């Protein structure tokens, strides 16, 4: 199935509670879209469709960018593991000169393109795996809620730290995931993010925006 058609057929346009300025194609329940993803690919063991939900870490980072547009205004921005594209879209709305959303999942890539168009912003979707590539060229690197599993967390944090080592700004939005680093982070902001028990173990998560320091 065409990924863009799949996204349209299995989502609704929703405005996340912490970032109502942004509309996204999102799922209203986890299980049905997970099953639909497996069926569309005609194989099992498909990763959950993380792109179909506005996770707490991403909402916190997007909120921060909209509240502090000077963070990205006029800069080239890389959003790592973009998912729904909420962080990339917030960066574009905040005035970034160019935004690249890095996302290897073809369904997520389709969702990002649809979501960017829905919000009237320009976001370039990069489906190659950038995590082992050079860190040069970015004014700001962003990552929302990427510390939920290994090796994604370690690889993404390594790239963020490499970018920070070049004197560039690297920001991470995270609500206390299992693989959040215990050092090398400086808190910039903290938000209470409403969520549901279908996605989380509580009705709200505390989303923290961290500045990532070089190793």
N, C-alpha and C positions, 0 to 999 in steps of 0.2 A: 504493500500500500504506500501511496505517496505520503511522506511524513507530514507535510503541511495539511493535507486533507485529514489525516489522522488527528492532528492537533485540533483542527476546527470541529471535528465530529465528536470529540471526547472531552471537551472543555467548555467552560463558560467564561465570559469576560467578568473578571472580579477585580475589585480594588482592595489591595491588602490593607489591613486596619492601621498599620503604622505609616503607610505611604499611600494615602488615598489619591494623591496626584497622579499615580501611575495605574493604568489598567492593564491587566494581563490575562492571557488565555490560561486558566487554571482548572484543575479537577476539583470537584466538590467532595469526592471520596477517594481513598487510597486504593482499596481492593478492586473496584471495577476497572480503573484505568490500567492497573498492573496486569490484570487478566487480558484486557484488550491489547496491551502491548505485546504480550506473549503470543496471542493468537495472530496478530498482524505479522509477526516475524516467523510464525509457524515453527517455533522451537521453544523449549523451556529454558529455565534458568536465566531469564532476561533480568538485568538489573532493574531495580525499582525506578519508575519514571520521576526522578527527583525534580526534573524541570517543571513538573505540573503543579508544584506547590511553592508558595512564597515562604521560605524557611526564615526562622527568627534572625539568624545571623545576617542573611542577605537584606532583610527588611531594616535592620539596625544600620547597616552600612549605607544603604540607599537613603535612609532618613538623614544620616549625617551629611552625605554629599549635598542633598537638597538644602539643608540648613546652613551648610558651609561651602557655597559654590566656589569660593576662592581656592579650595583644595585642588580642584581639577580644571578650573577655567583657563582656556587657552593652551592646555597641555594635551599631549598624546597619552592615552590611557589604555592599559591592558586589564581586562577583567578575566581572571583565571577561574575555570570551572563555572562558567556563567549561568548554567541552568536555565531558568526562565528568562534571564537577561535583565532582571530587576535592577541590579547594581550598574550594569552597562547603560541602561536607559536613564537611570538617575544621573550618571556622569554626563551623558549627552545633554540632558535637560539643564545641568548645572554649568554648561558652557565649555566642555572639553572640545578641543579642536579636532580630535579624532578619537574614536573609541573602537577598540577591537575586543570582541567577546570570544574567548577561547573555549571551545566546547566540542568534544569528540563524538558525543551522542547525536546521531542524525535527527532524532525526534526533537531533542533540545535545540539543535541548530535551527530547525524549522520554526520552533516556538519562538526563539529569539527574534528571527526575522519578522514573524507575524506581530510580535509584541512591539518591536521597534516601529513598525509601520503604524500600528494602532495608536502609538503615542506621538507620532509625527517627528521622530528623530532618526538620525543616521547612525547605524551601528554595523560595523563590518564583522561578519561571523567567520572565525578561523577554525576549521575542523581538524587541522593537523595537531598532533600532540606537541605542544610548545614547552613542556615542562623541562626537557633536557636541552633546550636551545639557549642561545646567547641572551643575556639580560640587557644588552645595550638597546638604546633607542626609545625607551619608555620614560615619560615624565612622571607617571604615577602608575603603580600596579595595585590592583584591588582583588580581593577574594572574599566571597561571602559564604560562610558555612561550609567549609571544605575539610574540616577536621573530624569527620564522622567515621572514617575508616583508613586503614593503611592499605597500600602504600601511597594513596592519593595525598594524604596529609603531609607526609614527609617530603614528597617530591614537590608539592606546591610551596611548602614553607622554604625549601631550599632555593627555589627560584625567587621567592619574595625577598629572602635574605641577600641573594646575589644582587638583586636590583637595588636594595637598600644600601649595599656596600658601594654602589656607584654614586651615592649621594642623592638618590631619588627617593621619593616617598612611596612606601609600601604599607597598605592598610588591610587589616583582616577584620571581618565581622564574625563574631562567634558567640553562641549562647552557653558555652561550657561543654563542648563536645569532648568525647573520650580522648581524642588525640591532640587536643589543644596543647601547644608547648607550655612548659612551666616557667620558662625564662625567655629573655630576649624580646619582651613585649612591653609597650608603654600604653596605658589606657588613655584614650582620647574622649570617649563618651560612653554612656550607658543608658539603655532604653528598656522599658517594660513592653514586651511584644505579646499581644493577645494571640493565642493559638488554640488548638483543639486537642482532645485526648486521643483522637485517631492518629495524630501525627506525633504528639509528644506525651510525656508522662504527667503533664499538668496543664492548667488552663492558660498560663502565661509563662514566657521564658524571658530571662534578662539577657538582652542582646548587647554585647560589649563591642565597641570599635577599638581595635588595637593598632598602634603603630608598630610595625615589625622592624626590629633593629638588625644590623649586620651581625654575622656570627663573630 
